Amino acid sequence: MKVSRAISILFLASYPPTCAAQKAALQDEDWSAISIPHDPLKGPPPLMAERDDYPTFVREMIELDWRPADPIHLFLILPKGQPKPPVILYLYSFPSGTDRFMDDDFCKFLAQGGFAAAGFVSALTGQRYHNRPMKEWFISELQESVGSSVHDVQMILNYLAGRGDVDTTRAGMFGEGSGAAIAILAAAADSRIRALDLVDPWGDWPDWLAKSTLVPDDERADYLKPEFLKKVAPLDPVVWFDKVKVPVRLQYLSAPLVTPAAVRKRIAAAAPSQAKIISYEDAVAQYKAAKLKFFDWIKDQLRPVAGQDMSKR
């Protein structure tokens, strides 16, 4: 069964204007804090946009609205024949969208082994970038982009726990690039994340902003100003990484993408002692490691061990 184009257009099309009241509500959220408040943002009930049934899995497309003018489109893949499966959150790097979660073969791959998968995008990315002047983008609003997305991870876990059909006591998170930076902060804030699988995380903000190829040269000076760096300092993965107490795999691809080699080294040096750090020497080694088993490591961390109480892990 293919995703209905009409439903997808409805799912992605309309957004309310970002009025002054909505901007004020956004500013009430403390993006410098990695933990959500005890009384978190609340919004209308989740909207089920579509539910597709396949031989081995079910895919649900859900709209979550706990922040004004910022609906989150969550793709939840549920394996068949596995009551209350463990769940892995997938967050890819800016500027990646959610198209991969509408790929039937990819969803089947994620659900293999009896695992649920929850895919979404970070703030100011993909369908979440709207009603903004073009000068405001993921990097120019880095505190909001990272801080609000860290909160989103916790709110998504709250939503999944409330459903009752996935096991959030066995939750893991895969993150790539900016998604890996957000995953580190989320794992430091939320003990429900039991394993962390990271690829090329961003971080070490002063040097990353000074040297990353993703930052336009004509904007770079603005991001190196003390006031900008002060805003993002509480959200630096280098500061929080050693607070993560769960199994961690940190993978570096064969060639640096947007994170400079020196920054990679600092992030690796900040990793907790239990982290497994892998640097692929070349594209061939990287391909062999990834082929058909890229997510096996994190799934292995979430499988129950005989006699083990996962809630106390």
C-alpha positions in Angstrom: 0.0 0.0 0.0 1.4 3.4 -1.0 1.0 6.6 1.0 -2.0 8.5 -0.2 -0.8 11.7 -2.0 -4.0 13.5 -0.9 -3.5 12.6 2.7 0.2 13.5 2.5 -0.6 17.0 1.0 -3.2 17.5 3.8 -0.6 16.4 6.4 2.1 18.8 5.1 0.3 21.7 3.7 -1.3 24.3 6.1 0.2 26.1 9.0 -1.2 29.0 11.1 0.5 32.3 10.8 3.1 33.0 13.5 1.4 35.9 15.1 2.8 38.0 18.0 0.9 35.9 20.6 2.4 32.7 19.2 5.9 34.2 19.2 5.4 35.2 22.8 4.4 31.7 23.7 7.5 30.3 22.0 9.7 32.7 23.9 8.2 31.4 27.2 10.0 28.0 26.6 13.4 28.0 28.1 15.6 26.7 25.2 18.8 26.9 27.3 17.5 24.1 29.6 17.7 20.6 28.4 14.9 19.3 30.6 11.3 20.2 29.9 9.4 21.8 32.9 7.3 19.6 35.3 4.2 21.1 33.6 5.2 20.8 30.0 3.6 22.4 27.0 0.2 21.0 26.1 -1.8 21.3 23.0 -4.7 19.7 21.1 -5.0 15.9 20.9 -2.7 14.1 18.4 -4.1 13.9 14.9 -3.8 10.6 13.1 -3.2 11.6 9.5 -2.8 8.1 8.0 -2.4 4.5 9.0 -0.9 2.1 6.5 -1.0 -1.7 7.0 1.8 -3.9 5.6 2.6 -7.6 6.0 5.3 -7.1 8.7 4.6 -3.6 10.1 2.1 -0.8 10.4 3.1 2.8 9.7 1.2 5.7 11.4 1.6 9.3 10.5 0.7 11.5 13.5 0.6 15.3 14.0 1.6 16.4 17.4 0.9 20.0 18.4 2.3 21.0 21.8 4.0 24.2 20.6 2.2 27.1 18.9 2.6 27.1 15.1 5.1 24.2 15.2 3.3 20.9 14.4 5.6 17.9 14.6 4.9 15.1 12.0 5.8 11.8 13.7 6.2 8.6 11.7 5.6 5.6 14.0 6.5 2.2 12.6 5.1 -0.7 14.6 6.2 -4.3 14.0 3.5 -6.9 13.7 3.4 -9.9 16.1 5.4 -8.0 18.8 3.2 -6.6 21.7 4.7 -3.5 23.3 8.0 -3.5 21.4 11.0 -1.5 22.4 11.2 1.8 20.5 14.1 3.6 18.8 13.8 7.3 17.9 15.5 8.4 14.7 16.7 11.9 14.1 18.8 12.7 11.1 20.8 15.8 10.5 19.7 19.2 9.3 18.5 19.7 6.5 17.2 16.1 6.1 13.5 15.7 5.9 11.1 12.7 6.6 11.0 11.2 3.1 12.9 8.1 4.2 10.1 7.3 6.6 7.7 7.0 3.7 9.9 4.4 2.1 8.3 1.0 2.6 11.5 -0.9 2.4 13.3 1.3 4.9 10.4 1.1 7.3 10.4 -2.7 7.0 14.2 -2.6 7.8 13.6 -0.5 10.9 10.9 -2.8 12.2 13.1 -6.0 11.8 13.6 -7.9 15.0 10.4 -6.6 16.6 11.3 -3.0 17.1 9.2 0.1 16.9 10.7 3.2 15.2 9.7 6.8 15.6 11.0 9.3 13.0 10.7 13.0 13.0 12.7 16.2 12.2 14.2 18.8 14.4 13.0 22.4 14.7 13.4 24.7 11.7 14.0 21.7 9.5 11.9 20.2 6.6 8.1 20.7 7.2 8.9 22.6 10.5 10.5 25.5 8.6 7.7 27.9 7.7 6.5 31.4 8.4 10.0 32.7 9.0 12.1 35.2 7.1 14.8 33.5 5.1 17.5 35.0 7.2 16.2 32.9 10.1 17.4 29.3 9.7 18.7 26.4 11.7 22.1 27.9 12.5 21.1 31.5 12.9 18.5 30.2 15.5 20.8 27.5 16.9 19.6 27.8 20.5 16.0 27.4 19.4 16.8 24.7 16.9 18.7 22.5 19.4 16.9 23.4 22.6 13.4 23.0 21.4 14.3 19.7 19.6 15.8 18.3 22.9 12.4 19.1 24.5 10.6 17.5 21.6 12.4 14.2 22.2 11.1 14.1 25.8 7.6 15.1 24.7 7.6 12.4 22.0 8.6 9.8 24.7 5.7 11.2 26.9 3.3 10.7 24.0 4.6 7.1 23.2 4.4 6.2 26.9 0.8 7.4 27.0 -0.2 5.3 24.1 0.8 2.1 25.9 1.6 0.0 22.8 5.4 0.6 22.8 7.8 0.0 25.7 9.4 3.4 26.6 11.4 1.6 29.4 13.4 0.2 26.5 13.8 3.3 24.3 16.9 4.1 22.3 17.9 7.0 20.0 19.8 7.1 16.8 21.1 10.5 15.8 23.2 11.8 12.9 24.9 15.2 12.7 22.7 17.8 14.4 20.4 15.0 15.3 23.3 13.3 17.2 24.0 16.5 19.1 20.3 16.7 20.1 20.4 13.0 21.1 23.3 13.5 23.4 21.5 16.3 25.2 18.2 14.4 25.3 19.9 11.3 26.8 21.5 13.5 29.5 18.1 14.9 30.3 15.9 11.8 30.1 16.7 8.5 31.7 14.2 6.7 29.5 16.8 6.7 26.7 18.6 3.4 27.4 21.1 3.4 24.5 22.5 6.1 22.1 23.8 5.5 18.6 25.5 8.5 17.1 27.0 9.4 13.7 29.2 12.5 13.3 27.6 14.6 16.0 27.9 18.4 15.9 29.2 20.2 19.0 32.0 22.2 20.6 30.1 25.2 19.3 32.8 27.9 19.3 35.1 25.9 17.0 32.3 24.2 15.0 30.8 27.6 14.2 34.2 29.0 13.3 35.3 26.2 11.0 32.3 24.2 9.8 31.7 24.2 6.0 27.9 24.4 6.7 28.2 28.0 8.0 28.2 30.6 5.2 31.3 32.8 5.4 29.2 36.0 5.1 27.3 35.0 8.3 30.1 33.4 10.3 31.1 36.5 12.2 27.6 36.9 13.6 27.7 33.4 15.1 31.1 34.1 16.8 29.9 37.1 18.7 30.0 36.6 22.5 26.2 37.0 22.9 25.5 34.3 20.3 28.0 31.9 21.9 26.7 32.6 25.3 23.2 31.5 24.2 24.3 28.2 22.8 26.9 27.3 25.5 24.4 25.5 27.8 23.5 23.3 24.8 27.0 22.1 23.9 27.2 18.3 23.7 30.8 18.5 24.9 29.5 19.8 28.2 26.9 17.1 28.6 28.4 14.0 26.9 30.0 12.5 30.0 26.7 12.8 31.9 25.3 10.1 29.7 25.3 6.8 31.6 23.9 4.4 29.0 25.6 2.4 26.2 26.9 4.7 23.5 28.2 4.0 20.0 30.0 7.0 18.4 30.7 6.5 14.7 32.8 8.8 12.5 32.5 8.4 8.8 35.6 8.1 6.6 35.6 11.7 5.5 34.6 14.7 7.6 31.3 16.2 6.4 30.5 19.5 8.1 32.2 18.9 11.4 36.0 19.7 11.4 38.4 17.0 12.4 39.6 18.9 15.4 36.0 19.2 16.7 35.5 15.5 16.1 38.4 14.8 18.4 37.1 17.0 21.2 33.7 15.4 21.1 35.3 11.9 21.2 37.4 13.0 24.1 34.3 14.2 26.0 32.5 10.8 25.4 31.7 8.8 28.6 34.0 5.9 29.4 31.5 3.3 28.2 31.3 4.7 24.7 32.4 2.6 21.8 34.1 4.9 19.3 34.5 3.8 15.7 36.3 5.7 13.0 36.1 4.2 9.5 39.3 4.4 7.6 37.6 4.5 4.2 34.3 4.3 2.3 34.7 0.5 1.8 35.0 -0.2 5.5 32.1 2.1 6.2 29.9 0.4 3.6 30.8 -3.1 4.9 29.8 -2.0 8.4 26.6 -0.4 7.3 25.3 -3.1 4.9 22.0 -4.5 6.2 23.0 -4.3 9.8 23.6 -0.6 10.5 21.1 -0.5 13.4 21.9 -4.0 14.9 24.1 -2.5 17.6 21.4 -0.3 19.2 18.8 -3.0 18.8 21.1 -5.4 20.7 21.4 -2.9 23.6 17.6 -2.8 24.0 16.9 -6.5 23.9 16.0 -7.8 27.3 18.5 -10.1 29.1 17.1 -13.1 30.9 16.3 -12.1 34.4 17.1 -8.5 33.9 14.7 -5.7 35.0 15.0 -3.1 32.2 13.3 -0.5 34.3 16.3 -0.5 36.7 19.0 -0.4 34.0 
